[in-house]
Amino acid sequence: MTLKTEAGKVIRKARKEKKMTMVDLSEKSKVEWKYLGKIERGTANTTLDLIERLATSLDKKVKIEFE
């Protein structure tokens, strides 16, 4: 699994836990919902700044680990 795919799954799971639609998260984070869909599917190359903005919109923090 790629990092993009894993990050997308985490974002989708957090969004669904908050009972938010993609449009809800899109509006809150100021990210176009079509692009958000690509992020959730792991097909978009995104920035850490955008990941942080999505996390903030979901009341989450970003944690980076190396194993």
MODELLER restraints for C-alpha pairs under 7 A, 6 or more apart:
rsr = mdl.restraints
at = mdl.atoms
rsr.add(forms.Gaussian(group=physical.xy_distance, feature=features.Distance(at['CA:4:A'], at['CA:42:A']), mean=4.65, stdev=0.5))
rsr.add(forms.Gaussian(group=physical.xy_distance, feature=features.Distance(at['CA:5:A'], at['CA:41:A']), mean=6.31, stdev=0.5))
rsr.add(forms.Gaussian(group=physical.xy_distance, feature=features.Distance(at['CA:5:A'], at['CA:42:A']), mean=3.96, stdev=0.5))
rsr.add(forms.Gaussian(group=physical.xy_distance, feature=features.Distance(at['CA:8:A'], at['CA:39:A']), mean=5.38, stdev=0.5))
rsr.add(forms.Gaussian(group=physical.xy_distance, feature=features.Distance(at['CA:8:A'], at['CA:40:A']), mean=3.71, stdev=0.5))
rsr.add(forms.Gaussian(group=physical.xy_distance, feature=features.Distance(at['CA:8:A'], at['CA:41:A']), mean=5.74, stdev=0.5))
rsr.add(forms.Gaussian(group=physical.xy_distance, feature=features.Distance(at['CA:8:A'], at['CA:42:A']), mean=5.26, stdev=0.5))
rsr.add(forms.Gaussian(group=physical.xy_distance, feature=features.Distance(at['CA:9:A'], at['CA:40:A']), mean=5.94, stdev=0.5))
rsr.add(forms.Gaussian(group=physical.xy_distance, feature=features.Distance(at['CA:11:A'], at['CA:40:A']), mean=6.41, stdev=0.5))
rsr.add(forms.Gaussian(group=physical.xy_distance, feature=features.Distance(at['CA:12:A'], at['CA:40:A']), mean=5.78, stdev=0.5))
rsr.add(forms.Gaussian(group=physical.xy_distance, feature=features.Distance(at['CA:14:A'], at['CA:58:A']), mean=6.80, stdev=0.5))
rsr.add(forms.Gaussian(group=physical.xy_distance, feature=features.Distance(at['CA:15:A'], at['CA:58:A']), mean=6.60, stdev=0.5))
rsr.add(forms.Gaussian(group=physical.xy_distance, feature=features.Distance(at['CA:22:A'], at['CA:33:A']), mean=5.97, stdev=0.5))
rsr.add(forms.Gaussian(group=physical.xy_distance, feature=features.Distance(at['CA:23:A'], at['CA:33:A']), mean=5.71, stdev=0.5))
rsr.add(forms.Gaussian(group=physical.xy_distance, feature=features.Distance(at['CA:26:A'], at['CA:32:A']), mean=5.67, stdev=0.5))
rsr.add(forms.Gaussian(group=physical.xy_distance, feature=features.Distance(at['CA:26:A'], at['CA:33:A']), mean=5.07, stdev=0.5))
rsr.add(forms.Gaussian(group=physical.xy_distance, feature=features.Distance(at['CA:26:A'], at['CA:36:A']), mean=6.90, stdev=0.5))
rsr.add(forms.Gaussian(group=physical.xy_distance, feature=features.Distance(at['CA:28:A'], at['CA:57:A']), mean=6.13, stdev=0.5))
rsr.add(forms.Gaussian(group=physical.xy_distance, feature=features.Distance(at['CA:29:A'], at['CA:53:A']), mean=6.19, stdev=0.5))
rsr.add(forms.Gaussian(group=physical.xy_distance, feature=features.Distance(at['CA:29:A'], at['CA:54:A']), mean=5.79, stdev=0.5))
rsr.add(forms.Gaussian(group=physical.xy_distance, feature=features.Distance(at['CA:29:A'], at['CA:57:A']), mean=5.67, stdev=0.5))
rsr.add(forms.Gaussian(group=physical.xy_distance, feature=features.Distance(at['CA:38:A'], at['CA:44:A']), mean=5.19, stdev=0.5))
rsr.add(forms.Gaussian(group=physical.xy_distance, feature=features.Distance(at['CA:52:A'], at['CA:62:A']), mean=6.33, stdev=0.5))
rsr.add(forms.Gaussian(group=physical.xy_distance, feature=features.Distance(at['CA:55:A'], at['CA:61:A']), mean=5.79, stdev=0.5))
rsr.add(forms.Gaussian(group=physical.xy_distance, feature=features.Distance(at['CA:55:A'], at['CA:62:A']), mean=6.52, stdev=0.5))
